[in-house]
């Protein structure tokens, strides 16, 4: 969730959505994203909407759970006023920031409010992100007892020097410990890795991959480091303290990870995500890639319902003020037309192993599939027999080329 707010149309004070949001609502799942914008330390590479205690000044986070609960009540009224029929939540995801910087009882309170307000389908996926040094065995058991089913740990690296570059505060030894505690509590586990930090070698990355696999999590994510403008890391690179990450090395690191994960029994299902089974894929993230509906709660949170997308004011104080007034915390919104939505489907569904149905392509775009096959970017069996665009390993590395080729004017 990038910190910069985009321009758009104003969001009405009552949060009511345009008629488009109600069209074909029964064909889409409904989820909830809860943004917790607090961190103990801001990582140098992070461009998300997060705040440390020093940055917040006198703004307290002790009332945050109550504020989110008020937005949950507000959202139910807004959906009802918009003609959106009640739908139970298929997935819930707490992200940040560091959600687990709050007491476990706060996360339980917000989840209970979602359940009370919307209901949660049987077998729903309910996830929170966590830093390895922000939880202990008791905390994780409290999450499980509250109804959480999954925890995603920000491992990033198993190499102390790389963690230092990334400004991460945990030690490598902490990760297997918290993963084991989560499993003891009956939670599914995921670990998140970042590759391509300045100065990181291929062998150091191999150590991180092997350490992640040694934890035997249900799911692994591996993201290439992107140096975002305005971050501490961008400034360090500009001053010459670090070198800009190398794209060729990124590609080697990705290939190494994919090979090692596959050998250990993990299958890729999205460019940066691997899972042990179909059941342990992140259903919440798949909902984003497949264009389902979700309401995002908290400062800077983004929402999407039926092609209407909006985003909240980003500062916790501004958010709290609007919630206290009983008005929408939405900063701006946009209504996507049919062609924009189709193009976004091409962008997103060519990233996943389920693939993009060729029926969503125009006639001219469909003719370019042969070019992608010839260049080794999409799987020929999927394209020719099943009429779905599924990227090969090379296609995953050159995802932008796949999309650019399909959408070329």
N, C-alpha and C positions, 0 to 999 in steps of 0.2 A: 504494500500500500504506500506508494510514493507520497512524500510530504507536500508537494506542490499541488494546489487546488486548480482545477481546470475551469475556464469560463463556461457559461451555459445559460439556459433560461432560468428564471427565478422559480423556486419551489414555493407553492402556496403555503400559508401559515398552517392550514389544517392538514397538509400533506396529501391531499386528494390527488389521485393519479388520473391521467387522461384515459379516455375510453379504450384506447389501444391496449392498455395493460390487461384488460379483462378478456381479450380475444384468445380463444383456444387455451384458456388457463388449465383445463383438465388434461392437457397433453404434457404438462411440465411439472416436475417435482418442485417442492418449495423447501428452502433451507434457511438457516440463520447463520450469520457471521457476527461475532462479538469481538470488537477491537478493544484491546487493553493497551493504552498508549504510554505505558510506563516501563522504564528500564533502570537498573541500578547504574549501569555505565553505557554510554552510547558508543557502539562499535564504529570504528573509523570508516568502514565501507558503507554504513547503513544510510539509506535515503528514505526510510519509512517514517511515518508520523508518530514519533516517539519522543519522550521527554524524561530527563532525569530529575531527581528531586531539586537539584540546584537550578535547573532551567524553569521549573514550575514555581519557584519562590513560595508564596503563601498559599498556593492552590493545593488543597488537600485531596488525597485520593481515598479518604475514609468513607466518603459518600458515593463513590463511583458506582458501586453495585446498585444502589438505590436509584441513581440517575438512569442507568441502563434499563432497570426494571420499569421506570416511568416511560422510557422510549418504547419499550415492548408494548405497554398498554396503548400508547399513542399509535403505534403501527397497526394494531388490531383495529382501532377505530378508523384509521385512514383507509385501510384495505376494505373494510365494510362499506364505508361511504363511497368508495370507488367501484362498488359492485363486484369486488373480488370475493368469491366464495371461500369460506374457511377451509384451509388445507392443513393437515398435520405436517410437521417437520420431518423430512426424510434424513437430513443431516444437520448437525450443528458444529461450528468450528470456532474456537476461541484462539485468536491470533494477536500479534502485537508488533513491537513491544514484547513484553514478557508477561503473559497472563498470570503465570505462577508467582509473580512478585506480590500479588494480592493474596490474602489468606484463602485457603481452600474453601472456607465457608462462604466467601464472596462469590467464587465461581459456582458453588452449589446453589447459592441464592438466585443468581441470574439464570442458571439452567432450570431451576424449579419454576421460575416465572415464565419462561418459554413453554415449559410443559403445561402449566396451568392455563396459559393464554391460548396456545395453538394445539396442544397435544403433540405427541411424538410417536411416529409409527413404530410398530414392533420391529425390533432388530435394527433400529436406526444407528447410524455412526455418529458418535459424539466425541469430538477431539479437542484437546488443548495442546498448544505449543508449550514448551518448557525449556528453560536453560538447565543444564545438568546440575548446576550448583544452587538452583532455586527450589529444589524439592528434596524431601526425604521420604523414608518408608511410610511414615504416618500420613504425610500429605497425599501421597499417591493412593493410599487406601481410602482416604476421605473422598477423593475424586471418584473412585470406583463405587463407593457406597452411595454417592450422589447421582450416579447414573452415567458417568463418563465411561466410554468404551475404549478409548485410544489416546495415546500421548505421543507427541512428536518432539524429539529432543534435538536441540541445536548443537550437534557435535562439531561440525565444521571441519575439524582436523584432529589428528592424533599426534601431531608434531608440535611440541611446545613453541618452537621458533615461529611457526606459522600462526599459531593461536595468538602469539604476541603481536605479530603484524596486524592481525584482524581485531586486536583489542578484546579478545575473548577472555573471560575471567576464570573459567573452570580449568581444571587439570585434566589431561587425557585419562588418568586413572578413574575419574569420577563417572565417565560415560558407561562402562560396563556395569558399574555398581547400580546406577539408577535404572538402567534397562532391566536388570535382574529384579530390582524392587517392583518395577511396574508389572513385570510378568507374574511375580508372586501375588500381586493384588488382583490379577486377572485382566489386566489391560493389554490390548494390542500395542505394539511399539513400532515407531519409525525413528530413524536417525537421518538428520540432514547434514550433508557435506557441502563444502565449497572448494572448488579447485581453481588454480591459477592465481593464487595470491602472489604479490611481488616477491621474487626470490625463491618461491617454492619449486623444487625440482621434481622430476618424474618419479624418482625413487621415494621422495618424501610423500608424494601423493599415493604411491603404492602402499606405503605404511598405513596411511589413513584408510584406504579401501580395505586392507586386510584387517585393520582394527575394527572397522564397522562390521565386517562380516563375522568376526570373532564374537561380537555381541549377539549374533543370531537374531536380529530384529525381524519383524514381519514385513517391513517395508523400508526402502532406502531412497532418499532423494539426493541428487548430486547436481549442483548448480555451478555454472561457470561464473567466476567473479566478474561483475561489471562495475567499472569505476564511474560512479555517478557524479556529475558536476555538483559542486557545492559541499561535498563531503570532506571530512578530514583527510581521507586517503587521497582524494583528488589533489588536495593542496600539497600533500607530501610528495606526490609524484611530480607536480609542477615545480616544486623546490629542488627536485633532484635527489630526494632522500630515498626514493624507491623508483624502480623501473616500471614502465607501463607493462601490464601483462601481455604475453606473446600469444597471438591467435593460433599459430601452428602448435605450440606447446599445449594450448587448451584442447586442440583436436586430439593430440596424442593421449592426453589425460582422459578424455571422454572415452576413447577407444579402449584404453586399459580398463577403465571402470566397467564398461559394458561387458567386456570379455570376462573379467573376474566375477561380476555379479551373475552372469549367465552360468558360469562354471559352478557357482554355489547354489544354483537352482532358482535364481530370481529372474523374472521376465520383465522386460520393459513394457510399459503401457502408455507412457507419455515421454517425450524427449528426455526429461530430467528425472523420471520416476520409474522405480523397479519394485516389483512385489513378488512375494513368495507364491501367492495364489490369486485367483480372480477375486476372492472374497476379502483379501487384505489390501486391495487397491484403495486409494483415498477416494471414496465416493463423493465427498464434498468437492474436491478439486475437479473431479470428472464432471460434476454438475456445472462448474464454470465453463469448462471446455466444450460442453455439449449444449450450452445456452439455456439452462433451466433458470428458475427464479430463486432469488434470495433477498432477504432484507439484512442490510448491514447496520449494526448498532455501534454507537460510540463515535468519538471525534475522528473525522476524516474517513469514516467507513463508507464504502461504496455499496450500492444496491442495484438490483436489476429485476424488473417484473415486466414480462411481456414486451420487451423492446423499449421500455422506459428505464433509463439509467440515471441515478442521481448520487450525490456525494455530500456528506455532512461537513459542517464547519470543522476546522481541524484542531483548534486549540481547546484543551479541556475546559478552560474557563468560559469561552464562548459557547461551548456545547452545554455546559451546566446552566448558563443563563437562559438559553432557549428552552431547555427542558423545564426549568423552574417556571417559565412563563406559559408552559403548555402549548408551545408552538413547535413547528417542525425544525429540527436541527439541520435540515437540508440547506446546503450552500447554493447548489445549482443542479440542473438536470438537463437531459437531452432525450428527445424522442427519435429513435432510429427508424429510418424508412426501410422498406423491404429490401432494397438493393444493398444498403449498408449492412443490414443483418446477414444477408447472404454472403457478402464478402468477409464478414467477421467469422462466419462459419467455416469458410475456406481457410482463413488464417489459423483458426483454432483446431479444427478437426483433422487437418493434415499433420498435426503434432502427435496424434494418438494412434495406438495400435489398432483400435477399432476402425479407424480410417474415415475418410470423407466419402459419402455416397456420390458417385458420379452424376446422379440425377440432380444434384445441386449445381452442377456446372452448366454454363451456356454451351451451345454447339461449338463455338470457336475454342472455348477452354477445353472441352472434351478432346478436341483434335490435338491439343498439346500434350496429352497424356503419353502419346507415343514417344515424344521427345524426352520426357522424364524417364520413361523406361529405357530408352537408348542410352541415356546418360547415367544409368544406374541409380537414379534417385528415388524411384518408387518400385514396389514389389510387382513384378509382372503378373504373377498368378492372381494376386488380389485384384489388380486392375482389369485383367482380361476375363477372368472367370467370375469374380464376385462383384465387379464394377465398383470397387472401392479404392480410394487412393491411400495407400499405406506406405510411409517412408521406409526405405532401407536404412542401414547404418549410415551410409554416405548421405542419404536424404535427410537424416536427422542432423548431421553435421552441417548440412547446407540447407536448412529449413527455409531461410529467406529466399533462396534460389528457387525452391519448389513453388513457393507462393508467387514469386515474381513471374515465373514461367507460366503458371496457370492464368494469372490475372493480366498478363501483358496485353496492352491495347493494340 
